[in-house]
Amino acid sequence: MSVRPEVACAATVDVPLEDLQAEAREASDFLKALGHEGRLLMLYFLCERDHSVTELERLIMSRQAAVSQQLARLRHEKLVTTRREGNQIFYSLADERVREAVLLMQKLFRASPPG
């Protein structure tokens, strides 16, 4: 039995293959950046508000070096931006698509409350 989506996927018949390939490449890079538990946890918290590296270390219970490495990857992929306040660097989501992707992950994978 096949799954019948309630909302059909966008038609690709009239889209040039080169455009589809570019779109697929961009989506693949985006999903690869999300494809790490630590990075995804950080993005979960950044959906709520901006956080410093120290706050993220505490929230995800990870060492500073690991948090900084994953934040560097998120910066490289342009999923987060930074701002400096004194000697602290704060991170925030760079793109509304990141928030939408995180919310979708939560919707798809978070257990429903009983009842």
C-alpha positions as CSV (number, residue, x, y, z in Angstrom):
1,M,0.0,0.0,0.0
2,S,1.5,3.4,-1.0
3,V,1.4,6.5,1.1
4,R,-0.8,9.2,-0.3
5,P,0.3,12.6,0.9
6,E,-2.3,15.1,1.9
7,V,-0.3,17.8,0.1
8,A,1.2,16.9,-3.2
9,C,4.9,17.6,-3.9
10,A,5.6,20.5,-6.2
11,A,5.6,19.5,-9.8
12,T,9.0,19.1,-11.4
13,V,7.9,18.6,-15.0
14,D,8.5,22.2,-16.0
15,V,11.6,22.8,-13.9
16,P,14.9,22.5,-15.8
17,L,17.1,19.7,-14.5
18,E,20.0,22.1,-13.7
19,D,17.6,24.0,-11.3
20,L,16.5,20.8,-9.7
21,Q,20.1,19.7,-9.2
22,A,21.0,23.1,-7.6
23,E,18.0,22.9,-5.3
24,A,18.8,19.3,-4.3
25,R,22.4,20.2,-3.6
26,E,21.4,23.1,-1.4
27,A,18.9,21.0,0.5
28,S,21.4,18.2,0.9
29,D,24.0,20.6,2.4
30,F,21.3,22.0,4.7
31,L,20.2,18.5,5.9
32,K,23.8,17.4,6.4
33,A,24.3,20.4,8.7
34,L,21.2,19.3,10.7
35,G,22.4,15.7,10.7
36,H,24.3,15.8,14.0
37,E,22.7,15.3,17.3
38,G,24.7,18.1,19.0
39,R,24.2,20.6,16.3
40,L,20.4,19.8,16.2
41,L,20.2,20.2,20.0
42,M,21.9,23.6,19.8
43,L,19.4,24.7,17.1
44,Y,16.5,23.5,19.3
45,F,17.7,25.9,22.0
46,L,18.5,28.7,19.5
47,C,14.9,28.5,18.3
48,E,13.8,29.8,21.7
49,R,16.3,32.7,22.0
50,D,19.9,33.7,21.4
51,H,22.5,31.9,23.5
52,S,26.2,32.3,24.4
53,V,28.7,29.4,24.0
54,T,28.7,29.0,27.7
55,E,24.9,28.7,27.9
56,L,24.9,26.2,25.1
57,E,27.6,24.1,26.8
58,R,25.4,23.9,29.9
59,L,22.2,23.3,28.0
60,I,23.5,20.4,26.0
61,M,26.0,19.2,28.7
62,S,29.0,19.2,26.4
63,R,32.5,20.5,26.5
64,Q,33.4,24.0,25.2
65,A,35.7,22.5,22.5
66,A,32.9,20.3,21.1
67,V,30.3,23.1,21.2
68,S,32.7,25.5,19.5
69,Q,33.5,23.0,16.8
70,Q,29.8,22.4,16.1
71,L,29.0,26.1,16.1
72,A,31.8,26.7,13.6
73,R,30.1,24.2,11.3
74,L,26.7,25.9,11.7
75,R,28.3,29.3,11.0
76,H,30.1,27.8,7.9
77,E,26.8,26.5,6.7
78,K,25.2,29.9,7.4
79,L,22.6,28.5,9.8
80,V,23.6,30.7,12.7
81,T,25.0,34.2,13.1
82,T,27.0,35.8,15.9
83,R,27.1,39.0,17.8
84,R,29.5,40.1,20.5
85,E,28.5,41.6,23.8
86,G,31.6,42.4,25.8
87,N,33.7,39.2,26.0
88,Q,30.8,36.9,25.1
89,I,29.7,35.8,21.7
90,F,26.0,35.1,21.3
91,Y,24.5,32.9,18.6
92,S,21.2,33.2,16.8
93,L,19.4,31.5,13.9
94,A,20.5,33.0,10.6
95,D,17.5,32.0,8.5
96,E,13.8,31.4,9.1
97,R,14.2,28.1,7.2
98,V,16.3,26.8,10.1
99,R,13.5,27.5,12.6
100,E,10.9,25.8,10.3
101,A,13.2,22.7,9.9
102,V,13.7,22.4,13.6
103,L,10.0,22.8,14.3
104,L,9.3,20.1,11.7
105,M,11.9,17.8,13.3
106,Q,10.1,18.3,16.7
107,K,6.7,17.7,15.1
108,L,7.9,14.5,13.4
109,F,10.0,13.0,16.2
110,R,8.8,14.3,19.5
111,A,6.6,11.8,21.4
112,S,3.1,12.9,21.8
113,P,1.9,13.4,25.4
114,P,-0.2,10.5,26.6
115,G,-4.0,10.9,26.4
